Amino acid sequence: MTISPAAVKKQMAVFLGQPEERLADQAALAGLVHESFVLIQLVMDLQEEFGARLVQDDLRDVKTVGELVSVILRASQRP
C-alpha cells in the first residue's frame, strides 16, 4: 500500500483538530502539540492508521511535521 505525505498530514490534522494548512513541512511539532502525551497519542494513531511500526530511535530527531511524515512513510514500507 502506497501512502502519500498528504494522507499522513490529513490524518494528523484530524487528530489534532487543526487545519491542514498549519501542517507545513517546516512547522515545529512543539508548536502544534503542547503536551508530550498528546504527541505520543498522535504517533500511535498514525502507526495504527498507516500500518507503520516505529521504535524510539525512529523518533529521536523528529522536530517538524515534515520529519514525522517522512518517518511514518519509511516505517510503513518496512516488511
DAZIQUI-V79164 format. One record per pair of residues at least 24 apart in sequence whose ideal C-beta (glycine too) atoms are under 6 Angstrom apart, sorted by the first residue. I is the first residue (numbers start at 1). J is the second residue. D is the distance in whole Angstrom. If there is no record, write none. Layout:
<<I & J & D> <I & J & D>>
This chain:
<<3 & 50 & 5> <3 & 73 & 6> <3 & 76 & 5> <5 & 69 & 5> <8 & 69 & 5> <8 & 72 & 5> <11 & 49 & 5> <15 & 42 & 5> <15 & 45 & 5> <23 & 65 & 5> <25 & 65 & 6> <25 & 66 & 3> <26 & 64 & 6> <27 & 65 & 5> <28 & 64 & 6> <46 & 72 & 5> <50 & 76 & 5> <51 & 76 & 6> <52 & 76 & 4>>
